[in-house]
Amino acid sequence: MEIRFYNDPLTGVPHIYEHDVTEPEVSEVLLGMGEDLPAKRNSRMKIGQTHGGRYLQVIYVPDENPESVFVITAYELQGKAKTAYRRRQRRKKR
């Protein structure tokens, strides 16, 4: 899968860096298990866990090519959002 990233116009680096997230972590979440849900304005939201144990939420837009996505942002789940996601995952396993 080809994964492209939104670059911050001021710094020229991927926006995900502002949230202390790396490209490999985003790839792990996008290609791994988790929840893939609709989000705003034709975008999608993928929530999942990295191999290192972090829970991330990735906002992306699918490209016309089904093997390509454009990542807008990604950040670590915290607090109630993380608790709710983990609860939903436990319920799925029953």
ABEGO torsion letter per residue (X at the ends): XBBBBBBBAAAGBBAAAAAGBBAAAAAAAAABBEBBBBBBGGBBBBBBBBAAGBBBBBBBBBBABAABBBBABBBBBBEAAAAAAAAAAAAAAX
